[in-house]
Amino acid sequence: MAFATLTMPAVHASGPPIAIPPTISLAHHAVLALDLGTTTGWALRSQDGGITSGTMTFKPTRFEGGGMRFLRFRGWLAELAALSGGVARIVFEEVRAHAGTDASHIYGGFLATLTAWCEQESIPYEGVPVGTIKAFATGKGNANKAAMIAAIEARGFRPADDNEADAIALLLWATMPTGGRA
């Protein structure tokens, strides 16, 4: 939120001065991992250390414009943050190459929406290269989708698809002391 830099003359001021809102509480320790796309994989480590994960589809319906997927994504982020009691950090899969132009444009829209929302909410965010996530989960930086799912299942999770498996792997990388982040 932007704050006014010009002061109002005392004759026009009413009431006490506007206080600066408090900073985000460091008590929020939830970490959200996202595999961005039309079908977004997500995994959340809550403040108590439990992990919840799933997928969310943002495919526009027949009568929606192309921007509706991003508006729904933004609303979903806000809802997820509220339901989790606050998000301290977001990590996302950073894709550098896409199979096609449409996929590239859609990923860019999700990335722009995510980073703008994080900036607005003062939530730190970090992109992690695909190869880093795959190497962490499988030991091989170019592992296929089946290998990623198998690696996550071997850790006791039951992902619905490769999007959820990628998000769980990313969350583990970002939060486990033996992973990429403490």
C-alpha angles and dihedrals in degrees: 000000000000119000124216114257096193118078121224117236112258091245091063098040119102127191129353121329116276111263121225109250116253118262120255111283115251087217088085106092102163113130120201123203120195135192096198122219144094085297102039119199114211138183127183129196105203127214090266092054097254119137124224122180144169145130132273124199120218099179110145116243123236095270100041130097120239093258094062092081089061094046090051090047091053092049091048091052090053092048093048091049092049094047092048093052093249135326119246097188141002126209122188137186107261109215117197100175129041133196092232147001095260092053090050093051093046092049089049090053092051091046093050091047092048097047093044090050092048091050091049092049094040092239117149115235135190134191117219120198117248092237092055091054093046093047090050093050101038108012088244122093094208099045117154126239094265092053091051092051091047092049092052092045088052087060091057101264128122107211117191092219145343092283092060091042091054091049092050091048090050092049092050090048091051099045112027118093088224091049130073094286134036 
